[in-house]
Amino acid sequence: MNMFLQACVNGLLMGGLYSLMGMGQNIIFGVMKIVNFCHGEMLMVGMYLTFILYTFFGIDPYLAVPMVAAVMFVLGAGIQHTLITPSLGTKSFTNLLFLTVGLGLLLSNGALVIFGSEYRSIRTAYSQTYIPMGPVTISLPRMISFGVLIVVTIALFAFLKYTTVGKQIRAVSQNPVGAEVVGIDVKKIYLLTYGLGVALAGTAGALLTQFYTIFPTAGASFGFRALIVVVVGGLGSIPGAFLAGIFLGLLETMSALFISPSYSDLIVFMTFIVILVVRQTVIARRK
């Protein structure tokens, strides 16, 4: 029973980071209707930024989160302005697909050239601190990361629901032509949206550095999991992405506990395929 409860807690805490990744991917897709295939690499860039801030400037990884998010927002906005916007004008999904895939390869190989292939990590005074809570033990860094996730999720939801810019983002996601007719600058909203999505990916990367190694291809598996979160949680749904990330984290830990850790990825991918098939069947029957 204790092992089951421990697996549930670990899955919940890891699922929170999947949620954060998925929310970044979801907001980009919900507004711009593009799948950001370099989302995982953006997470990797956030990890290396956190590593640089800690190693060379002595900034605690959690204190570095706002700085990493700001830098990643600027990076995302720059990419949107110089690369994504011209490709959106072509109205070609293929162009955007190859652009984001190529950008991901550029980022991962750039990190390989700059930092090498060595696995790096961040170890602080509290990295190996564990807090006993009844029958389970919780890693302090994971607990802090989950707390940051909750704050970010609430802030994002409030931003989209109550602020003027947030309402404009929701208007563009529903009808970009109608939004432009009433005076909303759609290109500006696209720029803000892509920057925000990339900032969320960078934030997830910064939070991961306390309990995950840093290397140039670290974002690949997380990028794919972000896509799973988007599909399972519903395209464009922030609450859905949050719940789907938690579900994914629990699925991984439960499959590792009851089957085998080596099969956890297989179980995740099989579940993803089953959900896709069931969803398409339901859609086809409704038609």
C-alpha positions as CSV (number, residue, x, y, z in Angstrom):
1,M,0.0,0.0,0.0
2,N,2.8,2.4,0.8
3,M,4.4,1.7,-2.6
4,F,1.1,2.5,-4.3
5,L,0.7,5.8,-2.4
6,Q,4.3,6.7,-3.1
7,A,3.8,6.0,-6.8
8,C,0.7,8.2,-6.8
9,V,2.5,11.1,-5.2
10,N,5.5,10.8,-7.6
11,G,3.1,10.6,-10.6
12,L,1.2,13.6,-9.4
13,L,4.3,15.7,-9.0
14,M,5.8,14.6,-12.4
15,G,2.5,15.1,-14.1
16,G,2.5,18.7,-12.9
17,L,5.5,19.4,-15.2
18,Y,3.8,17.6,-18.1
19,S,0.8,19.9,-17.5
20,L,3.0,23.0,-17.7
21,M,4.5,21.8,-20.9
22,G,1.1,20.9,-22.3
23,M,-0.3,24.3,-21.4
24,G,2.4,26.0,-23.3
25,Q,1.8,23.8,-26.4
26,N,-2.0,24.2,-26.0
27,I,-2.1,28.0,-25.9
28,I,0.0,28.1,-29.1
29,F,-2.2,25.6,-30.9
30,G,-5.4,27.1,-29.5
31,V,-4.7,30.6,-30.9
32,M,-2.5,30.0,-33.9
33,K,-3.6,26.5,-34.9
34,I,0.0,25.3,-35.3
35,V,1.7,22.4,-33.6
36,N,5.0,23.6,-32.2
37,F,7.3,20.7,-32.8
38,C,10.3,22.4,-31.2
39,H,8.5,22.8,-27.9
40,G,10.7,20.2,-26.2
41,E,13.8,22.0,-27.4
42,M,12.5,25.2,-25.9
43,L,12.3,23.3,-22.6
44,M,15.9,22.2,-23.1
45,V,17.0,25.8,-23.7
46,G,15.3,26.8,-20.4
47,M,17.3,24.1,-18.6
48,Y,20.6,25.3,-20.0
49,L,19.7,28.9,-19.1
50,T,19.0,27.9,-15.5
51,F,22.3,26.0,-15.5
52,I,24.2,29.0,-16.7
53,L,22.5,31.3,-14.1
54,Y,23.3,28.9,-11.3
55,T,26.9,28.0,-12.4
56,F,28.2,31.4,-13.4
57,F,26.1,33.8,-11.3
58,G,25.1,31.6,-8.3
59,I,21.4,32.2,-8.8
60,D,19.2,29.6,-7.2
61,P,17.3,27.6,-9.8
62,Y,13.9,28.6,-8.4
63,L,14.9,32.3,-8.1
64,A,16.0,32.0,-11.8
65,V,12.6,30.9,-13.0
66,P,11.2,34.5,-13.6
67,M,14.4,35.4,-15.4
68,V,14.3,32.3,-17.6
69,A,10.7,32.8,-18.4
70,A,11.4,36.4,-19.4
71,V,14.3,35.4,-21.7
72,M,12.3,32.6,-23.2
73,F,9.4,35.0,-23.9
74,V,11.7,37.3,-25.8
75,L,13.2,34.4,-27.7
76,G,9.7,33.1,-28.6
77,A,8.5,36.5,-29.6
78,G,11.6,36.9,-31.8
79,I,11.1,33.5,-33.5
80,Q,7.4,34.3,-34.0
81,H,8.2,37.7,-35.6
82,T,11.0,36.6,-37.9
83,L,10.1,33.0,-38.8
84,I,6.6,31.9,-37.9
85,T,4.7,35.0,-39.1
86,P,6.1,34.8,-42.7
87,S,5.2,31.1,-42.8
88,L,1.7,31.7,-41.5
89,G,1.2,33.9,-44.6
90,T,1.7,30.8,-46.8
91,K,-1.3,29.0,-45.1
92,S,0.7,25.8,-45.4
93,F,0.8,23.3,-42.5
94,T,3.8,21.6,-44.2
95,N,5.9,24.7,-44.1
96,L,5.2,25.3,-40.4
97,L,5.8,21.6,-39.7
98,F,9.3,21.6,-41.3
99,L,10.0,25.0,-39.9
100,T,9.4,24.0,-36.3
101,V,11.1,20.6,-36.7
102,G,14.1,22.3,-38.3
103,L,14.2,24.9,-35.5
104,G,14.2,22.1,-32.9
105,L,17.1,20.4,-34.7
106,L,19.0,23.7,-34.8
107,L,18.5,24.3,-31.1
108,S,19.5,20.8,-30.0
109,N,22.6,20.7,-32.2
110,G,23.5,24.3,-31.2
111,A,23.4,23.2,-27.6
112,L,25.6,20.2,-28.5
113,V,28.2,22.5,-30.1
114,I,28.2,25.0,-27.2
115,F,27.9,22.7,-24.2
116,G,29.1,19.3,-25.6
117,S,27.4,16.0,-25.0
118,E,28.1,15.7,-21.3
119,Y,25.3,15.2,-18.9
120,R,25.1,18.1,-16.5
121,S,23.1,18.6,-13.3
122,I,22.4,21.2,-10.7
123,R,23.0,20.3,-7.1
124,T,21.9,22.7,-4.4
125,A,21.9,22.3,-0.6
126,Y,18.3,21.0,-0.7
127,S,18.5,18.9,-3.8
128,Q,18.5,15.7,-1.7
129,T,16.1,16.9,0.9
130,Y,13.1,14.6,1.5
131,I,10.0,15.4,3.6
132,P,8.2,12.4,5.3
133,M,4.4,12.8,5.1
134,G,2.8,9.8,6.7
135,P,3.4,6.7,4.6
136,V,5.1,8.6,1.7
137,T,8.2,10.7,1.3
138,I,8.3,13.7,-0.9
139,S,11.3,15.3,-2.5
140,L,11.5,19.0,-1.5
141,P,12.5,20.2,-5.1
142,R,9.6,18.3,-6.6
143,M,7.2,19.8,-4.0
144,I,8.4,23.3,-4.7
145,S,8.2,22.7,-8.5
146,F,4.6,21.5,-8.1
147,G,3.8,24.6,-6.0
148,V,5.2,26.8,-8.7
149,L,3.1,24.9,-11.2
150,I,-0.1,25.6,-9.3
151,V,0.7,29.3,-9.1
152,V,1.5,29.5,-12.8
153,T,-1.6,27.7,-13.7
154,I,-3.9,29.9,-11.7
155,A,-2.1,33.1,-13.0
156,L,-2.4,31.9,-16.6
157,F,-6.1,31.1,-16.2
158,A,-6.8,34.5,-14.5
159,F,-4.8,36.3,-17.2
160,L,-6.7,34.7,-20.1
161,K,-10.1,35.1,-18.4
162,Y,-10.0,38.5,-16.8
163,T,-7.4,40.7,-18.5
164,T,-8.0,42.7,-21.7
165,V,-5.1,41.0,-23.5
166,G,-6.3,37.6,-22.3
167,K,-9.8,38.3,-23.7
168,Q,-8.2,39.4,-27.0
169,I,-6.2,36.1,-27.1
170,R,-9.4,34.2,-26.5
171,A,-11.2,36.2,-29.2
172,V,-8.5,35.5,-31.7
173,S,-8.5,31.8,-30.9
174,Q,-12.3,31.7,-31.6
175,N,-12.3,33.9,-34.8
176,P,-9.2,35.7,-35.9
177,V,-11.0,37.4,-38.8
178,G,-13.8,38.7,-36.6
179,A,-11.2,39.8,-34.0
180,E,-9.4,41.8,-36.6
181,V,-12.6,43.4,-37.8
182,V,-13.3,44.8,-34.3
183,G,-9.8,46.2,-34.1
184,I,-7.7,43.6,-32.4
185,D,-4.1,43.4,-33.7
186,V,-4.0,39.7,-34.6
187,K,-0.3,39.7,-35.4
188,K,0.5,41.2,-32.0
189,I,-1.6,38.6,-30.3
190,Y,0.2,35.8,-32.2
191,L,3.5,37.2,-31.1
192,L,2.4,37.4,-27.5
193,T,0.9,33.9,-27.6
194,Y,3.9,32.2,-29.1
195,G,6.2,34.1,-26.6
196,L,3.9,33.0,-23.7
197,G,3.9,29.3,-24.9
198,V,7.7,29.3,-25.1
199,A,8.0,31.0,-21.7
200,L,5.9,28.2,-20.2
201,A,8.2,25.6,-21.8
202,G,11.3,27.4,-20.4
203,T,9.7,27.6,-17.0
204,A,9.1,23.8,-17.0
205,G,12.7,23.4,-18.0
206,A,14.0,25.5,-15.2
207,L,11.9,23.5,-12.7
208,L,13.2,20.2,-14.0
209,T,16.8,21.0,-13.4
210,Q,16.7,20.0,-9.8
211,F,15.9,16.4,-10.5
212,Y,16.7,15.8,-14.1
213,T,20.0,15.8,-16.0
214,I,20.6,18.4,-18.6
215,F,21.8,17.4,-22.1
216,P,21.2,18.6,-25.7
217,T,18.4,16.1,-26.5
218,A,16.7,16.3,-23.1
219,G,13.6,18.0,-24.6
220,A,12.7,15.3,-27.1
221,S,10.7,13.0,-24.9
222,F,9.1,16.0,-23.1
223,G,8.1,17.5,-26.4
224,F,6.3,14.4,-27.4
225,R,4.6,14.2,-24.0
226,A,3.4,17.8,-24.4
227,L,1.7,16.7,-27.7
228,I,0.0,13.8,-25.8
229,V,-1.2,16.2,-23.1
230,V,-2.7,18.5,-25.8
231,V,-4.5,15.7,-27.6
232,V,-5.8,14.0,-24.4
233,G,-6.7,17.3,-22.6
234,G,-8.5,18.8,-25.6
235,L,-7.0,21.2,-28.2
236,G,-6.9,24.7,-26.8
237,S,-8.1,23.8,-23.3
238,I,-5.9,25.0,-20.4
239,P,-7.8,23.1,-17.6
240,G,-7.8,20.0,-19.9
241,A,-4.1,20.3,-20.4
242,F,-3.6,20.5,-16.6
243,L,-5.7,17.4,-15.9
244,A,-4.2,15.5,-18.9
245,G,-0.6,16.1,-17.6
246,I,-1.6,14.8,-14.2
247,F,-3.1,11.7,-15.8
248,L,0.0,11.1,-17.9
249,G,2.3,11.3,-14.8
250,L,0.1,8.9,-12.9
251,L,-0.1,6.5,-15.9
252,E,3.7,6.4,-16.1
253,T,4.3,5.7,-12.4
254,M,1.5,3.1,-12.2
255,S,2.7,1.2,-15.3
256,A,6.2,1.3,-13.8
257,L,4.9,0.0,-10.5
258,F,2.6,-2.7,-11.7
259,I,4.3,-3.8,-15.0
260,S,7.9,-2.6,-15.4
261,P,9.7,0.7,-15.6
262,S,11.1,-0.3,-19.0
263,Y,7.6,-0.6,-20.4
264,S,6.2,2.7,-19.0
265,D,6.9,4.6,-22.3
266,L,5.3,1.8,-24.3
267,I,2.2,2.0,-22.1
268,V,2.0,5.8,-22.5
269,F,2.3,5.6,-26.3
270,M,-0.2,2.8,-26.6
271,T,-2.7,4.7,-24.4
272,F,-2.2,7.7,-26.7
273,I,-3.0,5.7,-29.8
274,V,-6.1,4.2,-28.1
275,I,-7.4,7.6,-27.2
276,L,-6.8,8.9,-30.7
277,V,-8.7,5.9,-32.2
278,V,-11.6,6.2,-29.8
279,R,-11.8,10.0,-30.3
280,Q,-11.9,9.6,-34.1
281,T,-14.6,6.9,-33.8
282,V,-16.8,9.1,-31.6
283,I,-16.4,12.1,-34.0
284,A,-17.2,9.9,-37.0
285,R,-20.4,8.5,-35.3
286,R,-21.5,12.1,-34.5
287,K,-21.3,13.0,-38.1
